């Protein structure tokens, strides 16, 4: 039996079928950017799934060609440190990471910045082969501080240094190789592969799965709130600071920020 809730003005859709709750980012007009409304509704969708005893697994899905473009830069432009959306983001990442129910991320398209943080927070992530990823924060003068809490436990150290510092784009095969996702599959196999993982996860006892997640995460979950709190000021300060605002403005104006050497073409 499938229960689906859909409202035209909502940016996150929610449905339940066969023990799996699907929480769908549905803001394709801005590439599912993490606007204030989307963050609020995503948090509510997660809480709804985790509070439903009939839900055994949570699937994070999306509409449109992009899984999630990261923070909504239109909202970040001109905002002070206290008004930046990153202030609310740790609660979402922590809820996904510490969820007692397994969380599966399903990517039919790219993820950037905060969107990659969501992917890393999930227990299992499957992407189409032509999906791309990037820690694009440094390219706009901000720091991937908050997402580091969920991303760094997944990546090899060399890959983290390379990709965090360069902001370069990488493909799904590389993402699987370095531990960010579990599998990169052809587009026609995405639904089947996600369904396979969901079926496998529903075979486990709910309390056993929750305890096993705690076992796997070890000290990572125990100190997560403290790490988020320590990194939050850094993240918000860079978003609101002179360099971050220049980067965000340059992105909106489709030009290079003022720190890029004049002769640089890419």
C-alpha positions, 0 to 999 in steps of 0.5 A: 500500500502506498500513501502519498502526500503532495501539495503544489506549493511544497518543496519536499514531497513525502510518500510511504510504500512497502515499509519505505518512506520516500522524502523527495526534494521537489524544487527543480527550479533552483536545482533543489537548493537548500532554501529556508523552505526546503530545509524546513520541509526536509527536516519535517519529512525526516521527522515524520518518517522516523516517527512512523513505526511502519517505516523501516527505511528512508529514501532521499530522492529528488525531482529534476536533473539535479539532486541538490545544488547546496545552499541557496545562494540567493538567500545567502547574498547580503545576509549577515552571519546570524541569518545564513542558512548554514546555521540550520543545516547541522540539524538536518545532517545530524538527523540523517546520520544518527537516524535509527532507520537506514537512510538511502540517497538516490541520485539521478543527477549531480550534487554540490556542496551541502548536497554532497554533505547530505549524500555522505550522511546517508547510510547508502548512496546510489548514483547514476553514472553521469552524476557529478559531484564537487565541494564547490565552496572554496570556488565562492570563497566559503569553507566546507566546514559543516559538511566535513563532519559527514563527508570526512569519515567517508573519504580517503584522506588524499581524496579529501585534501584534493577535492576540498581544496581544488573544488574540482568536479568529479564523476560518480565512478570516482565518488564510489572509488573514494567511498562517497557513494556505494554504487554508480549505475546506468540510469536505467538501473537506478530504480532497481538498484535502490529497490534492491538495497531497500529490500535488503534493509527491510530484512533486518530487525528494526532495533538490531539495525539501529544498534548496528548503526551505532556500532558502525558510527562509534565515536563519530555520532557521540561527538557530532553535535559538538563538532557542528557547534564548533564549525558553525561559526566558521561556516556562517562567518565565511558565507557572510564575510567579504570574500564569501559575499564577493564569491556569491555575487560573482556566481550570480553575475556569472563572472569570476570572483576578484581573487582569480588571476586576470589571465586565468580562463578556467 
